[in-house]
Amino acid sequence: AIVPLLFLAIAGLSRRITALATDARTKESTLWAIAQRTMGAIRVIQAFTTEEDEHRRFVDSSGASLAANLRLYTFQTVYSAFVNVVVAGGTAAVLWFGAMHVLAGKLTVGEVLVFTSYLASLYAPINSLMQTYGLVQGARVGAERVFEILETAPDLRDGARPLAREDVRGTITFEAVRFGYDPAQPVLKGVDFHVRAGEVVAVVGATGAGKTTLVSLVPRFYDPTAGRVLLDGIDVREFRLKALRQQVAIVLQPALVFPTTVRENIAYGRPDASLAMVEAAARVAQLDDFLERLPEGLETVVGEAGATLSAGEQLRITIARAVLRDAPILILDEPTAALDATTEARVMQGLEGLMAGRTTFVIAHRLSTVRRADAILVLDDGRIVERGTFTELVARGGHFARLHQTQFGGEAERAVSS
């Protein structure tokens, strides 16, 4: 009779274990998020002398995590003790009952001992099962969090059409494209344009105009809420997502490098690339001088989030990564933003060779980088308000000309006559 009661009691206690385990895992996640954020922003923290604030935030989160885990482990200990007490109590009750029958002459001592031995054989696996059940309840919370992520339905539906490198010409068309991270607040509002294969198109505009969002629709980081994005006349949503993205090389801001070797960072996405191919890509990105200063050259391991590299060095590594990908479509998000004037000129020279024959989108705040673009799209409040070549737009005296005047002052007039 004691076994059913034991199971009922354990079922009630396990719910408490689940609640405590959920709280403990949540606080652990918060702690690790703070640690990761702090390590990634260590230079900003040092620059603004907020070490004490970050230390206090980490200590508070660490204390909360410790307290939550102590509550969990304390209750698990109580749970374990409860199981042992119940099992021992059941055994004691049987011995008492047997002793009474021995005294009454209904049982012999040997019969009671044999029965007690059988009872121990029964309780041993039940005790182990109950102990394991308590541990499983704690572990189940972590497993549920993992499965919750794995079972999350992707926002993007994969297409069925294959796409090979040799089949891509590279024409890009936006037809009445609208998009908003919040549908009630659109970022892009009816964007229409056509890019011929091999053209270099610059996208300019004020911060928040929607430049990065616009080019992010090409590799389907997002899907339009209305309208279509076409590659060679076919809606990009029809292609297999992986096949589509393999046709696009991207240099995004901020530059992202991994805590591995420089060579592995450059070859990311193409691990089969030969050393000669990696070296050639590094030369295009003007990494020669940088690699010569490293103790092990391409085999030097960079720090977490590129902490041992300057912003310009990280950017050039990502440019080399895009060079090595050798995709027919290239997206450059302010590719020279973190470079000095001399290095910018060298990198732009290498990028011109990379862009040749490739459909290229260049997002630019520094308008000096878009002079040689085949076309410039000027975005303002989610709409294309102007398009044309650099000279045409400066001469037109519109939105682009005002941006140019703001950056270069009197050079705007000289640009018109050049």
N, C-alpha and C positions, 0 to 999 in steps of 0.2 A: 504493500500500500504506500510505502514511502517513496517509491520511484516516481509515480505520477505527480505526487506533491512536489517532489524535487524539480521535475520538469516545469511545472507551473511557476514555481518560484524563480527558476532560472530565466524563464521567458520574460518575466517582469523586470528582473535585474538587467537583462541584456539590452532593453530599451534605454535604460539609463547609460549603459556603456556606450551605446551608439551615439547618444546625444553628446556625451563628454568627448568621444573620439572626434566627432564632427567639429566641435569647438577647438580642440587641440590642433587638428590639421589645418583649420582656417587660420589660426594664429601663427602656425609655422609658415604657411604660405605668405602671410603678411610680412613676417620677419625676413624671409628670403628675398622678397620683392624689395624691401628697404635696403638690404645688403647689396643686391645687384644694382639698384639705382645709385647707391652711394659710390660704388666702385666705378660705375660708368661715368659719373659726373665729378670725379675726384678733383679735377683741375678747377672746375667752377666753384666747388666747395672751398678749396684753398684760396681762390682768388677773392671770394666774398667773405672769407674768414668765418664761415658758419660751421666749423668743425664741432664746436660745442653743441650747437643745435642738433646737428646730425647724430652726434654721439648720444645725446639725450633721447632722441627719437628711437635710435637703435636699442638703447638700454631699456626704454619703456616697452618696446615691442618684444624684446627678448624676455623681459620679466613676465609679460602677459603670456607668452608662449610657454615659459617654464611653469607658471602657475597652472595653466590649462593642462599640461602634461602631467603635473603632479596630481591634479585632481583625477585624471584618468587612471594613472597607475595606482593611486591610493584606492580608488573604487575597485579596480581589478584585483588588488590584493584582498580587499574585503570580500569580494565575490569568491575568490579562491578559498579564503578561510571559511566562508559560509558553506561552500560545497563540502569541505572537509568536515565541518562540524555536523552537517546533516548526515553525512555518511557514517561518521563516528557515532552519532546519536542513534542511527538505525541499528548499528552493530550492538551498541549498549542495550538497546531495547530488546533485541533478540536474546542476548545473554541473560538479561534479567528474567525474561519470560521463560527461558530454558531452565534457569536456576530454580524458579518457582515450581516447575514441573518435576525437576529432580527431587526437590524436597518433598513433593507430593507423591513421589514414587512412580510417576507416569513416564519419566524418561531416565535414561542412564547418563552419567557424565560423558561417556564416550559418544553417545548419540548427539549430545549438545555440541561437543567439540567438532564432530563431523559436519553438523549443520552449519556451525560457525565458519568452518573452512569453506563450505560451498558458498556461503554468503559473501565471504571475502573475495572469492573468485568472481562473483556476480558484481560486487561493488567496484572492483578495480577498473574494469573497462568503462563503467558508468562514470566513475570519478574522472578518468582521463578524458572521456567525451565531454563532460561538463567544463573541464578546464580549457580544453581546446575550443569549445564553443565560445567561451568568453574572449579568447584571443582572436578568434575569427571575426567576432562582432567589431572589435577594434580595427582590424585590418580591412574589413569590408568597406568602411567609410572611404579609405584611400582608393580602393579599387573602384568604388562607385564614381569618384571624382574623375578617375582616368577614363572609365567607360562613358561617362557623360560627355567628355571631350571627343572621344572616338566616334560616338554615335551622333554627334551634332551634324545635322544636314548641311552640306556646303551651300553657300549663297549662290554660287555659279553652277549652272547646269552644264555638264560636259557635252560637247557636240560629238557627232559621229564621223564627220568628214576628215580623212587623213590629210596631211600637209607635209610635203617633202621640200627640202631646201631648193632643189632644182626647179620646183614648180612655182616658186614665188617670184613675181616681177617686182612687187613693192608699191603698187598704187594704193593710196589710202583715201577713203571718202567718208566724210561725216555728213549725214543727212538728218537735218532737224533734230539734232541730239540735245536732249535735256538730261540733266543728272543732278541729284542732290543727296548728300549723306542723310539728310532728313528730307523726305519728300515734300514737306511743307516749306522748305527753304532751299530752292534749287541753286546750285553753284553754276551750272551751265544752262543757258536759256536759249535753245533753238540755234545751235551751232551748225553751220553749213560751210564746207570747203572741200576741195579736191587737191590731192598731191600726186603728181606724176612720179613714176618710178625713177629713183635716183636723184630726186630733188632734195635740196637742203632747205628746210622750212624753220624759221625762227618764230618762237612764240613769246611775245613780250607783253608786259602790262604791270600794273601796280601789284604789290603784295596782296594776296587774297582774291585776285581776279579770276583764278581758276586754271592757271597754266599747267601745273602739275596734274591736276585732276583730268584735264583734257587729254594729255598724252598717256595717262594711266588707263584710259579706255582702250588703247590700241592692243596691249597684251592682255586685256581683260582682267585687270586687277579689280575692276568693277564693270557692271553692265549698265548701259543707259536706262533711265527710267522711261524714256521715250526716244524715238528715232533709231537710227542704225549707224554702226561703224562698219565699213566695208573694206576688205582686203582683196585687191584684184577683182572687185565687183561682187564679192561674196560676203555675206554677213559673218563677222568674226565669231558669232555664237554658234555657227554651224561646224566650226573646226574642233577637232580634239584640242582640249586646253593645253596639254603638254606640247603637242606639235606646234600650236600657234606660238607659244612662248619661246620655243626653240628658235624661232625666226627673228627674235628681237634681242638685241643687246642693249643694256641699260647702264647708265652712270647716274646714280641718284644722289641727292643730298639729304642728310649728311652721308658721307662716304662710310661704307660698312666693310670692316676687315675682321677676320676671324683669328682667334688666338692659336695660330699655327704658323707654318713657315711662309715666307714671302712667295716662294714658288707655288705652294698649295693654294695660297690666296689668289694668285693670278690664274691658276689652272682650275679654279672653282667652277664647276659645271662642265669642265673638260678634263677630267683626271687622267685621260689617256694621252694628253698632249706631251710631246717630246720636250726635252730640255731646250733644244734649238728653237722650237716654237715659242716657248715661254720667254726665252731671251729676246727673240725678235719682238714680241709684244711689249716687253719691258723697254726696249729701245724706242719704240713708237711713243710710249708714255713718258719718255725722258727720265727714266729711272736709273740710267747708267751711273751718274755720279753718286746717287744715293746708295746703290748696291755696292759700289767700291768702298764706301765708308763702313758698311756692315761687316762684322767679324767673320761671318760665314756666308756672305753674299745672299744668294737666293734661298739658301737653307737656313737663314737666320729666323728664329721664332719671334714673332711680334707679341706684344702683351695683350692682355684681355681688352677687347674693344679698341685695339690699336693704341693703348695708353702710352707706348714707347715711341710712337710716331707723331710727327706733326700733321696738321690737317691737310697740308699740301701733299705730303708723302702718302697719306691714306687715299687721297683723291687720285693720285697718279697710279696707285696699285689698282684701284677700281677701273681706271681707264684702260690699263693693260689687260684687265680681265675682259672688258668689252671687246678689245682688239682681238684677243685670242678666240673669242666666241665666233667671230667671223659670220655674223648674221646679216641678212639682207636689209633689215630695218634697225636703225640705231636711234636711241633716245638719250640725249645728253641734258641733264638737269643742272644748268649753270656749271659747266665742266671746268671752268677756270676760276671759280669764285675764291678759292683759298690759295691761289698762286700769286707770286710776285710778278712784276711786269716782264722780267727776263724769261722766267720759266713759262709764263703764259704764252709768250711768243713762240717758244720752242714746242710747247704742247700743242698749240693751235696748228703749227706746221705739221706735226705728226697726225693730228686729227683730220686735217684736210686730206691727207692720203687715205686715212681710214674711211672718210665720208664719201670718197670718190666711188660712184656707182651704187651707192646705198641710199635708200630713202631715209632721211635723217630729220629728226625733230630736235631743235636746240632751244631749251628754255633759258632765257637770258634776262638778267637784271642789268648787267653791264652791257650797254648797247654797242660798245666797241667790238664785241665778239660776234655781231650779226651782220657786219658790213657786207660780207660775201655771200650771204644767204640768197638762194634763188627767189624766195618770197618771205615776207614777214607778216605774221598774223598778230594784230594788236587786240588784246582782250581787255574788256572793261566791264565789270559787273556781270560776268558770265556770258557776254556777247562779243562777237568779232565786230569791232567798230571800224577797223581799217585793214587793208591788205595791199601789198605791193612790195617793190624792192626798197632797199635802204634809201637810195637817192630820191626815188619817187615820193616816199613818205615824208622825208625831210622837206622836200620842195613843196609838198601839199600844205604844210603849215597846220596840220591837224593834231590829233592826240599824240601820235608818235613824235612829231616835231617838238611838241611841248616837253615830252619825256627827255628827248635828246637835248633840248635847250637847258633843261634842269641839270643834266649831268655834265654837259660840256660847254655851256655858255656860248661864247663867241665862236666856238668851233662849228656850231650848227650852220652858220652862214658860209663858212669855208667848205663844209661838206657838200653844200648845194652846188657850188661852182667847180668842185673837184670831179 
